Amino acid sequence: MNTLGKNPISLIDDSDIIKSLGKKFEDLGIVRDGSSRNKSYEKGYHHTEIVGLTQNMKQPISVFSKIHSSTQKDYASANTTTFEEISKVVEMLDKSNICV
């Protein structure tokens, strides 16, 4: 993780993956289609991505990526998933002595 430098910058993106024609995908849920004009609800998944900017090149590298669904067992919410994963990334960076 030295690639991120001493004071890393992280970017978090909560997005969706739409599978409008899908019928047999595991845990296929309902998500708001962020690409549609009317923000309709479609079959799909939530996607959470956390990237860190490299110190020298300012290029993003994936630190965490997760596809999740409201139909999964013990699923609380997209926000809960995002905040849990942020905590894990911060803990990982702390253990690497990158964050203060």
Long-range contacts (C-beta under 8 A, 24 or more apart in sequence): 1-52, 1-92, 1-93, 1-96, 1-98, 2-98, 3-52, 3-54, 3-55, 3-61, 4-52, 4-53, 4-54, 4-55, 4-61, 4-93, 4-98, 5-54, 5-55, 5-98, 6-55, 6-98, 7-100, 8-52, 8-53, 8-55, 8-93, 8-98, 8-99, 9-52, 9-53, 10-50, 10-51, 10-52, 10-53, 10-63, 10-89, 11-50, 11-51, 11-52, 11-53, 11-60, 12-48, 12-49, 12-50, 12-82, 12-86, 13-47, 13-48, 13-49, 13-50, 13-51, 14-46, 14-47, 14-48, 14-78, 14-82, 15-46, 15-47, 15-48, 15-49, 16-44, 16-45, 16-46, 16-47, 17-44, 17-45, 17-46, 17-47, 17-67, 18-42, 18-43, 18-44, 19-43, 19-44, 19-45, 20-44, 27-69, 27-71, 27-72, 28-69, 28-71, 29-69, 29-70, 29-71, 29-72, 30-70, 31-70, 45-69, 46-70, 46-78, 46-81, 48-78, 48-81, 48-82, 48-85, 50-85, 50-86, 50-89, 63-89, 63-92, 64-88, 64-89
